[in-house]
Amino acid sequence: MAQSNSMLEKFRDKFLLEIVVFTSGALVMIFEIVGSRILAPYIGTSTYIWTSLIGVILGSLSLGYWLGGKLADKKPNLQFLAGVMFLGGGFLSLTILLQNFVLSIISLSSFRLEIKSVSAALILFAPASVLFGFVTPYAVRLKMQTVENAGKTVGRLYALSTIGSIFGTFLAGFFLLPFIGSIRTLYLIAGILFSLSLLIAPFKTTTINLFAVILFPGSIFLQEIYAYAMYASNEMRDFDTQYSRLRVFKITEKDTGKEMRVLLTDPESTQSAMYLESDELALNYSKYYHLLRHF
């Protein structure tokens, strides 16, 4: 048993930072892809949305690279890296907690779509992305033992980070979004960050860390309460498919007063609708199907 623990510790000491940069690379791409699904019900999924997400997250990663490299020279220790990743889990929890509130306000504003999408990306995705960017340069500094091996160390860790990003891209698109859903994928990312930070090294308990610990389960609880409340008020179901995020809910048609169930993929597009107490076709375009009877 003691020998097994010793081998596990040796493996961890040798490959810990490699595991950290691989995981961080995977999580940041999952986070970016999930971002489009988070924004979709409020401001759509147009090119403007993707442009804003990619631009803001790349800018945030750049800031994180700079901060990580700078602080790595001042405080090169595992405890500090673990604390930063734990804080990243806290920022993910804030994204979970604030997303509906922030996006509701932004979607109702009169600003151009470009401003809406950039603002949403900055508020919800920039803080955590900065901390994702922090990880790799900091890990490089911790791993680097001699100047002679600097190029090899940097190349290996950045390659692992990029391979992690490729893995995360396919994992998010092919499995997480269709089968787990966008909101629960955010839960997963935050949970992995918290867990990995605790495995890296023990770090100092601070008020911020305690707040993050409370915030994580609190944000999940409030998000589930919000989903239940939306279903109770208008029977809204919010779910992900292989193709998009869908919202199905009940409304009352203004002109006729009839109750309808509608399906939306974004705030401007009613993809389908039906009357609840009638077989009559609800949307005008669907009434053209009656022309088939004349052919």
C-alpha positions as CSV (number, residue, x, y, z in Angstrom):
1,M,0.0,0.0,0.0
2,A,2.8,2.4,1.0
3,Q,4.6,1.5,-2.3
4,S,1.5,2.2,-4.3
5,N,1.1,5.6,-2.6
6,S,4.7,6.4,-3.3
7,M,4.4,5.6,-7.0
8,L,1.3,7.8,-7.1
9,E,3.1,10.7,-5.5
10,K,6.0,10.3,-7.9
11,F,3.7,10.3,-10.9
12,R,1.9,13.4,-9.6
13,D,5.2,15.2,-8.9
14,K,6.5,14.3,-12.4
15,F,3.4,15.0,-14.5
16,L,1.2,17.3,-12.3
17,L,1.9,20.4,-14.3
18,E,1.4,18.6,-17.6
19,I,-2.0,17.4,-16.4
20,V,-2.9,21.0,-15.3
21,V,-2.0,22.7,-18.6
22,F,-3.8,19.9,-20.6
23,T,-6.9,20.3,-18.5
24,S,-6.9,24.0,-18.6
25,G,-6.5,24.0,-22.4
26,A,-9.5,21.7,-22.6
27,L,-11.7,23.7,-20.2
28,V,-11.1,27.0,-21.9
29,M,-12.3,25.7,-25.3
30,I,-15.3,24.0,-23.7
31,F,-16.1,27.3,-21.9
32,E,-15.9,29.2,-25.2
33,I,-18.2,26.8,-27.1
34,V,-20.7,26.7,-24.3
35,G,-20.7,30.5,-24.3
36,S,-22.5,30.6,-27.6
37,R,-25.3,28.4,-26.2
38,I,-25.5,30.6,-23.1
39,L,-26.0,33.8,-25.2
40,A,-28.3,32.2,-27.8
41,P,-31.7,32.6,-26.1
42,Y,-31.1,36.3,-25.4
43,I,-29.1,37.7,-28.3
44,G,-28.9,34.9,-30.9
45,T,-26.1,33.0,-32.5
46,S,-25.1,35.2,-35.4
47,T,-21.6,35.9,-36.6
48,Y,-21.6,38.9,-34.3
49,I,-22.0,36.6,-31.3
50,W,-19.1,34.3,-32.3
51,T,-16.9,37.3,-33.2
52,S,-17.5,38.8,-29.8
53,L,-16.9,35.6,-27.9
54,I,-13.7,34.7,-29.7
55,G,-12.3,38.2,-29.6
56,V,-13.1,38.8,-25.9
57,I,-11.8,35.4,-24.8
58,L,-8.6,35.7,-26.9
59,G,-8.0,39.1,-25.4
60,S,-8.7,37.8,-21.9
61,L,-6.3,34.9,-22.5
62,S,-3.6,37.3,-23.6
63,L,-4.0,39.3,-20.4
64,G,-3.8,36.1,-18.5
65,Y,-0.6,35.0,-20.2
66,W,1.0,38.4,-19.4
67,L,-0.1,38.2,-15.7
68,G,0.8,34.6,-15.4
69,G,4.3,35.2,-16.7
70,K,4.8,38.3,-14.6
71,L,3.6,36.7,-11.3
72,A,5.4,33.5,-12.0
73,D,8.8,35.3,-11.6
74,K,7.7,36.9,-8.3
75,K,5.8,33.9,-6.7
76,P,6.8,30.7,-8.3
77,N,5.0,28.1,-6.2
78,L,2.3,25.5,-6.6
79,Q,0.1,27.0,-3.8
80,F,-0.3,30.3,-5.7
81,L,-1.2,28.4,-8.9
82,A,-3.8,26.3,-7.0
83,G,-5.3,29.4,-5.5
84,V,-5.7,31.0,-8.9
85,M,-7.4,28.0,-10.3
86,F,-9.7,27.9,-7.3
87,L,-10.5,31.5,-7.9
88,G,-11.3,30.6,-11.5
89,G,-13.9,28.2,-10.2
90,G,-15.4,31.1,-8.3
91,F,-15.6,33.2,-11.4
92,L,-17.3,30.3,-13.2
93,S,-19.8,30.2,-10.4
94,L,-20.5,33.9,-10.8
95,T,-21.1,33.3,-14.5
96,I,-23.7,30.7,-13.6
97,L,-25.3,32.9,-11.1
98,L,-25.5,36.1,-13.1
99,Q,-26.1,34.9,-16.7
100,N,-29.9,35.1,-16.7
101,F,-29.9,38.5,-15.0
102,V,-27.2,40.1,-17.1
103,L,-28.4,38.8,-20.4
104,S,-32.0,39.8,-19.7
105,I,-30.9,43.4,-19.2
106,I,-28.6,43.4,-22.2
107,S,-31.2,41.8,-24.5
108,L,-33.7,44.5,-23.6
109,S,-31.3,47.4,-24.2
110,S,-31.5,49.5,-27.3
111,F,-27.8,49.1,-28.2
112,R,-26.6,47.7,-31.5
113,L,-26.1,43.9,-31.5
114,E,-22.3,44.3,-31.7
115,I,-22.3,46.3,-28.4
116,K,-24.7,43.8,-26.8
117,S,-22.6,40.8,-27.7
118,V,-19.3,42.3,-26.7
119,S,-20.7,43.5,-23.4
120,A,-22.2,40.1,-22.6
121,A,-18.9,38.4,-23.4
122,L,-16.9,40.8,-21.3
123,I,-19.1,40.6,-18.2
124,L,-19.7,36.8,-18.3
125,F,-16.7,35.2,-19.9
126,A,-13.7,37.6,-19.6
127,P,-12.9,37.2,-15.9
128,A,-12.6,33.4,-15.9
129,S,-10.8,33.5,-19.3
130,V,-8.1,35.7,-17.8
131,L,-7.4,33.1,-15.1
132,F,-7.4,30.3,-17.7
133,G,-4.7,32.2,-19.6
134,F,-2.7,32.6,-16.3
135,V,-2.1,28.8,-16.0
136,T,0.2,27.8,-18.8
137,P,3.0,30.5,-18.5
138,Y,2.9,30.0,-14.7
139,A,3.3,26.3,-15.1
140,V,6.2,26.8,-17.6
141,R,8.0,28.8,-14.9
142,L,7.5,26.1,-12.3
143,K,8.6,23.3,-14.6
144,M,11.6,25.1,-16.0
145,Q,14.8,24.0,-14.2
146,T,17.6,25.1,-16.4
147,V,18.0,27.6,-19.2
148,E,19.4,24.9,-21.5
149,N,16.0,23.1,-21.4
150,A,13.8,26.2,-21.6
151,G,12.8,25.8,-25.3
152,K,11.9,22.1,-24.7
153,T,9.9,22.8,-21.6
154,V,8.0,25.7,-23.2
155,G,7.2,23.8,-26.3
156,R,6.0,20.7,-24.5
157,L,3.7,22.5,-22.1
158,Y,2.2,24.7,-24.8
159,A,1.7,21.7,-27.1
160,L,-0.1,19.9,-24.3
161,S,-2.3,22.9,-23.7
162,T,-3.2,23.0,-27.4
163,I,-3.8,19.3,-27.5
164,G,-6.1,19.8,-24.5
165,S,-7.9,22.5,-26.4
166,I,-8.5,20.2,-29.4
167,F,-9.8,17.5,-27.0
168,G,-12.0,20.0,-25.3
169,T,-13.4,21.2,-28.6
170,F,-14.5,17.8,-29.7
171,L,-15.7,16.8,-26.2
172,A,-17.9,19.9,-26.0
173,G,-19.4,19.7,-29.5
174,F,-19.9,15.9,-29.7
175,F,-20.8,15.0,-26.1
176,L,-21.2,17.6,-23.4
177,L,-23.6,20.0,-25.1
178,P,-25.9,17.4,-26.7
179,F,-26.1,15.1,-23.7
180,I,-25.3,17.2,-20.6
181,G,-26.4,20.6,-21.7
182,S,-24.9,24.1,-21.6
183,I,-25.7,25.0,-18.0
184,R,-24.7,21.7,-16.5
185,T,-21.5,21.9,-18.5
186,L,-20.7,25.1,-16.7
187,Y,-21.3,23.3,-13.4
188,L,-18.8,20.7,-14.6
189,I,-16.1,23.2,-15.6
190,A,-16.3,24.9,-12.3
191,G,-16.3,21.7,-10.4
192,I,-13.2,20.5,-12.2
193,L,-11.3,23.7,-11.5
194,F,-12.2,23.5,-7.8
195,S,-11.2,19.8,-7.6
196,L,-7.9,20.2,-9.6
197,S,-6.8,23.2,-7.5
198,L,-7.2,21.1,-4.3
199,L,-5.2,18.3,-5.8
200,I,-2.4,20.6,-6.9
201,A,-1.4,21.8,-3.5
202,P,-2.8,23.1,-0.2
203,F,-3.2,26.8,-0.2
204,K,-4.1,29.5,2.2
205,T,-7.7,29.8,3.1
206,T,-9.0,33.4,2.5
207,T,-12.3,35.2,2.6
208,I,-12.4,35.1,-1.2
209,N,-11.9,31.3,-1.3
210,L,-14.6,30.7,1.3
211,F,-16.9,33.0,-0.7
212,A,-16.1,30.9,-3.8
213,V,-16.9,27.6,-1.9
214,I,-20.3,29.0,-0.9
215,L,-21.0,30.6,-4.3
216,F,-20.6,27.4,-6.3
217,P,-23.4,25.3,-4.7
218,G,-25.4,28.5,-4.2
219,S,-25.3,29.4,-7.9
220,I,-26.3,25.9,-8.9
221,F,-29.2,25.9,-6.5
222,L,-30.5,29.3,-7.7
223,Q,-30.1,28.3,-11.3
224,E,-32.2,25.2,-10.8
225,I,-34.8,27.3,-8.9
226,Y,-34.9,29.8,-11.8
227,A,-35.5,26.9,-14.2
228,Y,-38.3,25.5,-12.0
229,A,-39.9,29.0,-11.7
230,M,-39.9,29.5,-15.5
231,Y,-41.6,26.2,-16.0
232,A,-44.2,26.9,-13.3
233,S,-45.0,30.4,-14.8
234,N,-45.3,29.5,-18.5
235,E,-44.3,25.8,-18.8
236,M,-41.0,26.8,-20.3
237,R,-38.5,24.0,-21.0
238,D,-34.9,25.0,-21.8
239,F,-32.7,22.3,-23.3
240,D,-29.8,21.6,-25.6
241,T,-29.7,19.4,-28.7
242,Q,-27.0,18.4,-31.1
243,Y,-27.8,21.4,-33.2
244,S,-28.9,24.3,-30.9
245,R,-30.3,25.4,-27.6
246,L,-34.1,25.3,-27.6
247,R,-36.8,27.0,-25.5
248,V,-40.3,25.7,-25.6
249,F,-43.0,27.6,-23.7
250,K,-46.7,28.5,-23.5
251,I,-48.0,32.0,-24.6
252,T,-51.4,33.5,-25.3
253,E,-51.8,34.8,-28.9
254,K,-52.6,38.5,-28.8
255,D,-55.1,38.6,-31.7
256,T,-57.1,35.5,-30.9
257,G,-56.5,35.0,-27.1
258,K,-55.7,31.3,-27.9
259,E,-53.0,29.5,-25.9
260,M,-50.0,28.4,-28.0
261,R,-46.9,26.4,-27.4
262,V,-43.9,28.0,-29.3
263,L,-40.3,26.8,-30.0
264,L,-37.5,29.4,-30.2
265,T,-33.8,29.0,-30.9
266,D,-33.1,32.7,-30.4
267,P,-35.1,35.8,-29.3
268,E,-36.1,36.8,-32.9
269,S,-37.0,33.4,-34.4
270,T,-40.1,31.4,-33.7
271,Q,-39.2,28.1,-35.3
272,S,-42.5,26.4,-34.6
273,A,-45.8,26.9,-32.9
274,M,-49.1,25.1,-32.2
275,Y,-52.4,25.8,-30.6
276,L,-53.0,23.8,-27.4
277,E,-56.8,23.4,-27.9
278,S,-57.1,23.3,-31.7
279,D,-55.6,21.5,-34.7
280,E,-55.6,24.7,-36.7
281,L,-52.2,25.7,-38.1
282,A,-50.7,28.5,-35.9
283,L,-48.1,30.2,-38.1
284,N,-48.9,31.9,-41.4
285,Y,-46.2,30.1,-43.4
286,S,-47.5,26.7,-42.4
287,K,-51.0,27.5,-43.8
288,Y,-49.4,27.3,-47.3
289,Y,-49.3,23.5,-46.8
290,H,-53.0,23.5,-47.7
291,L,-52.0,24.3,-51.3
292,L,-50.9,20.6,-51.6
293,R,-54.6,19.7,-51.8
294,H,-54.8,21.4,-55.2
295,F,-52.1,19.4,-56.8
